[in-house]
Amino acid sequence: MAGNQSLYEYFKNYLDKRLLTIFVFGVASGFPWVMIGSAMSAWLKEEGLSRSTIGLFGLIFAPYAINFLWSPLVDRIKLPFLYRLLGQRRSWIFLMQVLLTVGCLLMTQIDVGKYLEVAAYAAILIAFSSATQDIAIDAYRIDIVGPGDQQKIAAAAGMATSGWWTGYAFLGSIAFFVADLDGWTWSDVYVILALIMASFSLVVLFLAKEPQINREQAQSALEQKYIDALDHHSAKASALAKTLAWISVTVIEPFREFFTRNTAKVAVSLLLFIFFFKIGEAFLGKMSIVFYKEVGFSNTDIGYYSKLLGGGVTIVFTLLGSLFTMRFGIVRGLFLGGLAMAASNLMFSAIAYVGPNKMLFVATILVDGYTTAWSTVAFVSFISMLCNTTFSATQYALLASLSNLNRTLIGSSSGMMVDYLGGNWALFFLITALMVIPGLLILYIIRKELHTVEAQHMKSQQVKAQEDG
């Protein structure tokens, strides 16, 4: 949907103080991917593990793909003591950050080359804690912004994405710089990563404000409907009826509401699109560090160009991408962002032919950072728009986990694909560029339904805002 506002009016959306917390939580969300992603890949490569093994080690990301299974608990369960101190969203974020710090410290005590299985267990703890933190952080973002139009959603998505890349790229670059220092080991690097992770808990305690919405009242009202249906002949509800009502609202209602609101046909199409949209990026991301090192770039090169430069470019273009989404709408942003994302993968093929040329590396990072930012903002805005704030943790986790599913199950075979291609990296990146086609075809087929969803969302959010006062 095109808009007629001036550029300044779009920028005014970023003056909202709540976006600072969203940005910092985005940093906390992206940083754990360094621990079990790029830093871990580099560590395993230096230990002499094969490409296939490194790719398969990516299965530890499975919790990101299935975190919707326990996301209803994040919506409903009140953590003892922490809930009274911090509230529903912040208490879960704080607990997961503590577990992330513990998992990172455990990694420092393991000889990865000799005890890969033990390292995998510690990495799974990090992945599970991070995936659960993401559930709470994404729900926090949706709740704190509250009912509003697509511009607010796009601004929040832009800040969250900028934060994620700050954590993953800027803070992640520290690992590669330290790893190249004389006398420093990867175990030492993980001590630093643990300290950085622990610092985020201070933000939860002193900066973030708990969202004030009517989620609990809405959930209680739904529970009462289930109780009335189960015990309609009883003057007093039984313990069994209360338990079944709680389970129904926690586990069944978020999914029923999503499919009912969008209709089954559109809902299934949306889920298929979400699964396929970033599948090429999943393959590329799993092997990018291995590719850089095999081509001949050093840890310092990776730190400077892939992390610092790439992160900075992505952060800047994320804000521009969110402005584009505000101006032209989420669906159009997905179309153009997907095409640009696929085209940028061809730059990596060029590096495979030319070799470790730093100028080409910089150009590739610039193009890839721009297209990744653009497509990600549109994607995050899209799935945020599809969520009902009564079940924001559960519904967002369901949608986001589908995107992560291709990273975990399919993307983990990326190393085997490179081996099957005989180490032909140029052909590998060409294939990843073509992988965006199925998702865009689905998006094109349901484009009319999606424009209707956009319009209905804006209308329902305006009504909800009036009801909440």
Number of C-alpha atoms within 10 A of each C-alpha: 14 11 10 8 10 9 10 8 10 18 16 10 18 18 10 12 9 16 22 18 21 28 23 22 28 27 26 30 29 24 25 27 21 21 25 21 23 25 23 23 24 20 20 21 19 12 13 10 14 15 23 18 15 25 23 19 23 24 19 21 25 20 24 25 23 20 24 24 14 17 26 25 15 24 24 20 12 16 16 9 10 15 15 11 12 19 17 21 26 25 23 25 27 22 16 22 26 17 19 26 22 17 23 26 20 21 24 21 13 15 14 19 15 10 10 14 12 15 21 18 15 21 26 19 20 29 24 21 25 27 26 25 27 27 32 28 23 26 27 26 26 23 23 20 17 19 23 18 18 24 21 21 27 30 29 29 31 34 26 30 28 29 28 26 30 28 28 26 29 23 21 27 28 20 25 24 16 19 23 15 10 7 8 11 14 23 20 17 19 25 18 18 23 23 13 16 23 19 14 19 19 11 16 21 14 8 12 18 17 16 20 10 15 12 18 13 11 14 19 14 13 17 23 18 15 19 23 18 12 17 16 12 9 10 8 11 15 12 10 12 19 18 12 15 23 20 16 15 23 22 18 13 19 21 16 12 15 17 15 10 15 18 11 13 11 16 16 13 16 20 16 17 20 25 21 21 26 25 26 25 21 22 27 22 16 25 23 15 22 21 19 22 17 15 17 12 19 15 21 19 20 21 24 20 22 26 26 22 20 25 29 20 21 28 25 15 22 31 23 18 28 33 22 20 29 27 21 15 23 29 22 18 24 23 19 15 23 25 17 19 25 25 18 22 25 22 20 25 18 16 20 22 12 11 15 18 13 13 9 16 21 16 13 23 23 21 19 24 25 24 25 23 28 30 27 23 33 31 25 22 28 25 19 25 23 20 23 22 24 20 28 26 32 31 27 26 30 25 22 25 25 22 24 24 22 23 29 27 17 15 26 25 24 26 24 19 19 21 16 12 13 10 17 15 22 19 16 24 25 19 17 21 24 16 19 21 17 16 21 18 15 17 23 13 11 15 15 12 14 19 16 11 17 20 14 14 20 16 14 14 19 14 14 14 13 10 8 10 6
